[in-house]
Amino acid sequence: MKKVELFYSPACPHCPQARELLKEYKEANPGFKYAEVNTFTPEGVDRGMSLRVMAVPCVVVDDEIMIVGWPFSAEDILKAIQ
């Protein structure tokens, strides 16, 4: 099963849209694990640094950065997960 992480920041103006899009995508396509990683927490910083996440929103699939920045679509998410 694929593991998808969305790295986000509470200060990012685009992250709420990215979070909502990924939640909707997960509801419609339940075949993967999904986690949100807040980059304003010590745990989020550590996780982001381990993967070299440099910008948000950032979609990581199985520990590989697949999408960085906004905008992206449900189709982009599908391509990243496959």
VEXTIFI-816897 format. One record per residue (C-alpha): x, y, z; residue in one letter; residue number from 0. Coordinates in steps of 0.5 Angstrom, whole numbers, plus 500, padded with zeros to 3 digits. Layout:
residues N
{node {X, Y, Z}, "A", NUM}
...
end
This chain:
residues 82
{node {500, 500, 500}, "M", 0}
{node {503, 507, 498}, "K", 1}
{node {504, 512, 504}, "K", 2}
{node {502, 519, 502}, "V", 3}
{node {504, 525, 506}, "E", 4}
{node {502, 532, 505}, "L", 5}
{node {507, 537, 508}, "F", 6}
{node {504, 544, 510}, "Y", 7}
{node {505, 550, 514}, "S", 8}
{node {499, 554, 518}, "P", 9}
{node {503, 560, 515}, "A", 10}
{node {502, 558, 508}, "C", 11}
{node {496, 561, 504}, "P", 12}
{node {496, 555, 499}, "H", 13}
{node {496, 549, 504}, "C", 14}
{node {489, 549, 506}, "P", 15}
{node {487, 548, 499}, "Q", 16}
{node {492, 543, 498}, "A", 17}
{node {490, 539, 504}, "R", 18}
{node {482, 540, 502}, "E", 19}
{node {484, 537, 495}, "L", 20}
{node {488, 531, 498}, "L", 21}
{node {482, 530, 503}, "K", 22}
{node {477, 529, 498}, "E", 23}
{node {482, 525, 494}, "Y", 24}
{node {483, 520, 499}, "K", 25}
{node {476, 519, 501}, "E", 26}
{node {474, 518, 493}, "A", 27}
{node {481, 513, 493}, "N", 28}
{node {482, 510, 499}, "P", 29}
{node {487, 505, 497}, "G", 30}
{node {493, 509, 500}, "F", 31}
{node {495, 511, 507}, "K", 32}
{node {495, 519, 508}, "Y", 33}
{node {498, 523, 513}, "A", 34}
{node {499, 531, 514}, "E", 35}
{node {506, 533, 516}, "V", 36}
{node {506, 540, 520}, "N", 37}
{node {512, 544, 518}, "T", 38}
{node {511, 548, 524}, "F", 39}
{node {512, 543, 529}, "T", 40}
{node {519, 539, 531}, "P", 41}
{node {517, 533, 529}, "E", 42}
{node {515, 536, 522}, "G", 43}
{node {521, 540, 521}, "V", 44}
{node {525, 533, 523}, "D", 45}
{node {521, 529, 518}, "R", 46}
{node {522, 535, 512}, "G", 47}
{node {529, 535, 513}, "M", 48}
{node {530, 528, 513}, "S", 49}
{node {527, 528, 506}, "L", 50}
{node {530, 535, 504}, "R", 51}
{node {523, 538, 503}, "V", 52}
{node {524, 546, 502}, "M", 53}
{node {517, 548, 500}, "A", 54}
{node {510, 547, 502}, "V", 55}
{node {505, 544, 500}, "P", 56}
{node {509, 538, 498}, "C", 57}
{node {506, 531, 497}, "V", 58}
{node {511, 526, 498}, "V", 59}
{node {510, 518, 496}, "V", 60}
{node {513, 513, 499}, "D", 61}
{node {519, 518, 502}, "D", 62}
{node {520, 521, 495}, "E", 63}
{node {518, 528, 493}, "I", 64}
{node {513, 528, 488}, "M", 65}
{node {509, 535, 488}, "I", 66}
{node {512, 541, 490}, "V", 67}
{node {508, 548, 490}, "G", 68}
{node {501, 550, 489}, "W", 69}
{node {497, 549, 484}, "P", 70}
{node {496, 542, 483}, "F", 71}
{node {490, 538, 481}, "S", 72}
{node {487, 531, 483}, "A", 73}
{node {490, 528, 476}, "E", 74}
{node {497, 531, 479}, "D", 75}
{node {496, 527, 485}, "I", 76}
{node {494, 521, 481}, "L", 77}
{node {500, 521, 477}, "K", 78}
{node {504, 522, 483}, "A", 79}
{node {501, 516, 487}, "I", 80}
{node {502, 511, 481}, "Q", 81}
end
